[in-house]
Amino acid sequence: MSGEKKIVLHSLSGYRPELNVMVQEWIDEGVVYVGVVGVSAAHLEDWIDECCVEREYFMLTASHEGETLDDANPSHPC
């Protein structure tokens, strides 16, 4: 999985219209995973999934309600 593009989205305010453009850019760049933490994380995960389905693109997504950006940091010690 080395070299695959992964993103952790830290939502401070929930859905914003700019997310439409961001998801399209992630698809264009070949992002394979988006994890969402923060405000409305589960809702944003569902929305990202729906955008990918509409564009016939597979992207693994996950939401982590109640977790912080530090919790989602992959270099954070276990």
Phi, psi and omega in degrees: 000001179297136179090349178286146183274123181230146182228141168246118181264122178258105182274123178262339185218011182085200184298138172224146183303333179298341180297329178305311181293319181299315181297318178298319178297320179297318178297313180301326182273355177079028178298136183252345182212135172228122172255140183240129173235159176102204186297129177056035184305314182295319178297316180295320177301313179300320181294317178298317177303314181297318177300318180293319178299315179301329182262008180052048181234135178264125175220127176286133179230156176208150175236150184226081180300135176081357178264156179262172176299322177299322179297326184272352183293117183295341179270000178293131182297142180281000000 
